[in-house]
Amino acid sequence: MHSSELEDVWVDSNSLGPKTAEHALSGHSYAKGIGLHKLTMQAMWRILTQKLLTFIRNRDHDLEKEIQNNLSSNDIDGVVSLVANKDFRETVDAFVASNDNPNFQFWWTYVEMVQILLLFIRAQTDGLWQLHLHAFKLIVPFFYRYNHTNYAKWGTVYISEMNHLPNEVKALFESGNFVVKRSEKQFNQVDPYQSQEWLNAIGKNVGLEQVDPLIGHCVVDHNPNTSQ
C-alpha cells in the first residue's frame, strides 16, 4: 500500500502523525495499524453502500426489500444473517465485477486484504484452527500478486503439511492448542513465536525471575551447579 496515499489519508484526517502513519503502514505499530485499517475499511463501505444498494435495486427487488426491512426494524441479527447469505455474496461479487474502474479495483483489493487480515486475527485470538487454515489460504494468492516470493513458496508448503498432520496432532490443533494464552479470558491468544518474543522482552526489562510462570511455565533454577 506504499505510494497509494493511504498514509496521507491517515495524516490529513488527524488520525495519526506522519511518522506513526509510516510505522503503522509498515506493520511496526501493530495496534494502531489494525485500528486504522479497520477504520479505513469502514469509511470505504460508507462510500460504497449507496452504490451497492442502487446496484441491488436494479438487480434484485426482493433482496432490496429484505435489506430495507431489516434496516428499518433495526434487526441486527437479520442483517448479519443476510450478508452471510450466499445470494447476497454473489450479488456483491457481481457488483465488484461490474465496475472496471482501475481505482475502484485497487481499493477493493485493499478491502479484501483487510477482511482476510481480520479473519486471520480472529482465528489466532480465538484458537480456531480451521479458520486459521482458511484465512491463510486466502492470503497466499496475495503473496504471489505482490511478489513476496519466499512467503508464496513456503506458504503453499505450509498449507500442504498442515493438511497432512497426524490425527493426534490435528485433534490437538482443532481443540485450540496451536496458540497459547495467559488467562482463561476470551480473544487473547497468540501464536507461540509471538508469546516467546513477549517473554524475551519481559525478561530483558524486569529480569527472568519476575516473569509470571503462568505465561510460559518458566522455571528459574538458582542452583549454581546447574546451567538451567
C-alpha positions in Angstrom: 0.0 0.0 0.0 3.0 2.3 -0.1 2.6 5.1 -2.6 -1.2 4.7 -2.5 -1.6 7.9 -0.5 -3.2 5.9 2.4 -0.6 7.4 4.7 -1.7 10.9 3.6 -5.4 10.0 4.3 -4.5 9.0 7.8 -2.4 12.1 8.4 -4.8 14.5 6.8 -7.7 13.1 8.8 -5.7 13.7 12.0 -5.8 10.0 12.8 -2.1 9.7 13.1 1.0 11.8 12.8 3.3 11.3 9.8 5.9 9.1 11.5 3.3 7.0 13.2 1.4 6.6 10.0 4.6 5.4 8.3 5.2 2.9 11.1 1.6 1.7 11.1 1.6 1.0 7.3 4.9 -0.9 7.5 3.5 -3.1 10.3 5.6 -1.8 13.2 2.8 0.0 15.1 0.6 -3.1 15.2 -2.3 -2.0 17.4 -2.6 1.4 15.7 -2.2 -0.1 12.3 -5.0 -2.6 12.8 -7.3 0.1 14.2 -6.6 2.4 11.2 -7.1 -0.4 8.7 -10.5 -1.2 10.3 -11.5 2.4 10.3 -10.4 2.9 6.7 -12.4 -0.1 5.6 -15.5 1.1 7.4 -15.1 4.5 5.7 -14.9 2.9 2.3 -18.0 0.8 3.0 -19.9 4.0 3.9 -19.0 5.3 0.4 -19.8 2.0 -1.3 -23.1 1.2 0.5 -25.3 3.6 -1.5 -23.7 2.4 -4.8 -24.2 -1.2 -3.8 -27.9 -0.6 -2.8 -28.5 1.1 -6.2 -27.0 -2.0 -7.9 -29.2 -4.3 -5.9 -32.3 -2.2 -6.6 -31.7 -2.7 -10.3 -30.8 -6.4 -10.0 -33.0 -8.0 -7.3 -36.0 -6.1 -5.9 -36.8 -8.9 -3.4 -33.3 -8.6 -1.9 -33.5 -4.9 -1.7 -36.9 -5.1 0.1 -35.4 -7.6 2.6 -32.5 -5.3 3.3 -34.7 -2.3 3.8 -37.0 -4.2 6.2 -34.1 -5.4 8.3 -32.6 -1.9 8.4 -35.9 -0.1 9.2 -36.6 -2.5 12.1 -33.0 -2.3 13.4 -32.8 -6.1 13.2 -29.1 -6.5 13.5 -29.2 -10.3 13.6 -31.3 -10.2 10.4 -28.7 -8.0 8.7 -25.8 -10.3 9.8 -27.7 -13.3 8.5 -28.5 -11.6 5.3 -24.9 -10.5 4.5 -23.7 -14.1 5.2 -26.3 -15.4 2.7 -24.9 -17.0 -0.5 -27.2 -14.9 -2.7 -26.0 -11.6 -1.1 -22.4 -12.6 -1.5 -23.0 -13.4 -5.2 -24.7 -10.1 -5.6 -21.6 -8.3 -4.1 -19.3 -10.3 -6.4 -21.4 -9.2 -9.4 -21.3 -5.6 -8.2 -17.5 -5.7 -8.0 -17.2 -7.4 -11.4 -19.4 -4.8 -13.0 -17.1 -2.0 -12.0 -14.0 -2.0 -14.2 -12.6 1.3 -12.9 -8.9 0.6 -12.0 -9.1 2.9 -9.0 -12.1 1.0 -7.7 -10.5 -2.3 -8.3 -7.3 -1.2 -6.5 -9.1 -0.1 -3.3 -11.5 -3.1 -3.4 -8.4 -5.3 -3.3 -7.3 -3.3 -0.2 -10.7 -4.0 1.4 -10.3 -7.7 0.7 -6.9 -7.8 2.3 -8.2 -6.1 5.5 -11.1 -8.6 5.6 -8.7 -11.5 5.3 -6.4 -10.0 7.9 -9.3 -9.7 10.4 -10.2 -13.3 9.7 -6.7 -14.4 10.4 -6.5 -12.4 13.7 -9.9 -13.9 14.8 -8.5 -17.4 14.1 -5.4 -16.7 16.2 -7.0 -14.9 19.1 -9.9 -17.4 19.5 -7.8 -20.5 18.7 -9.9 -21.6 15.7 -7.7 -24.0 13.6 -10.0 -24.4 10.6 -10.5 -20.7 10.3 -6.7 -20.2 10.6 -6.1 -22.5 7.6 -9.0 -20.9 5.6 -7.6 -17.4 6.2 -4.1 -18.4 5.4 -5.2 -20.0 2.1 -6.9 -16.7 1.2 -3.6 -14.8 2.0 -1.4 -16.9 -0.3 -2.5 -15.5 -3.6 -1.6 -12.0 -2.4 1.9 -13.2 -1.8 2.2 -14.1 -5.5 0.4 -10.9 -6.6 2.8 -8.6 -4.7 5.9 -10.7 -5.4 6.6 -11.9 -1.8 8.4 -15.0 -3.3 9.5 -16.6 0.0 6.1 -16.3 1.6 4.5 -17.6 -1.6 6.8 -20.6 -1.9 6.7 -21.7 1.8 3.1 -20.7 2.3 1.9 -23.4 -0.1 4.2 -25.9 1.6 2.8 -24.9 5.0 -0.8 -25.5 3.8 0.1 -28.9 2.4 1.9 -30.0 5.5 -1.0 -28.8 7.8 -3.4 -30.8 5.7 -1.4 -34.0 6.3 -0.9 -33.8 10.1 -1.0 -36.9 12.2 -4.5 -37.4 13.6 -3.5 -36.8 17.2 -1.8 -33.5 16.3 -4.7 -32.4 14.2 -7.1 -33.1 17.1 -4.9 -31.0 19.5 -4.8 -28.1 17.0 -8.6 -28.3 16.4 -9.1 -28.0 20.2 -7.1 -24.7 20.1 -3.7 -26.0 21.1 -1.9 -24.3 18.2 -1.8 -20.9 20.1 -1.1 -20.0 23.7 -2.8 -17.8 26.3 -2.0 -16.3 29.7 -5.5 -16.5 31.2 -8.9 -18.0 30.6 -10.3 -14.8 29.1 -11.5 -14.9 25.5 -9.9 -13.3 22.4 -6.4 -13.1 23.9 -4.5 -16.0 22.4 -1.3 -15.6 20.3 0.9 -17.9 18.3 3.9 -19.4 20.2 6.5 -17.3 18.4 4.8 -14.1 19.4 4.5 -15.3 23.0 8.2 -16.1 23.1 9.0 -12.6 21.8 6.9 -11.2 24.6 8.7 -13.3 27.2 12.0 -12.2 25.9 11.0 -8.6 26.2 9.8 -9.1 29.8 13.0 -10.9 30.7 15.1 -8.1 29.4 13.1 -5.4 31.1 12.4 -6.8 34.6 14.5 -10.0 34.9 13.5 -13.5 34.3 12.8 -14.2 37.9 9.8 -11.9 37.8 8.2 -13.5 34.8 4.8 -14.9 35.7 5.1 -18.7 35.4 1.6 -18.8 34.0 2.7 -17.0 30.9 5.1 -19.7 29.7 5.6 -22.1 32.5 9.1 -20.6 33.1 11.2 -22.2 35.8 14.2 -20.4 37.2 16.8 -22.7 38.9 19.1 -20.8 41.2 21.4 -23.8 41.8 24.9 -22.6 40.7 25.8 -26.2 39.9 23.4 -26.4 37.0 23.2 -24.5 33.8 19.5 -24.0 33.9 
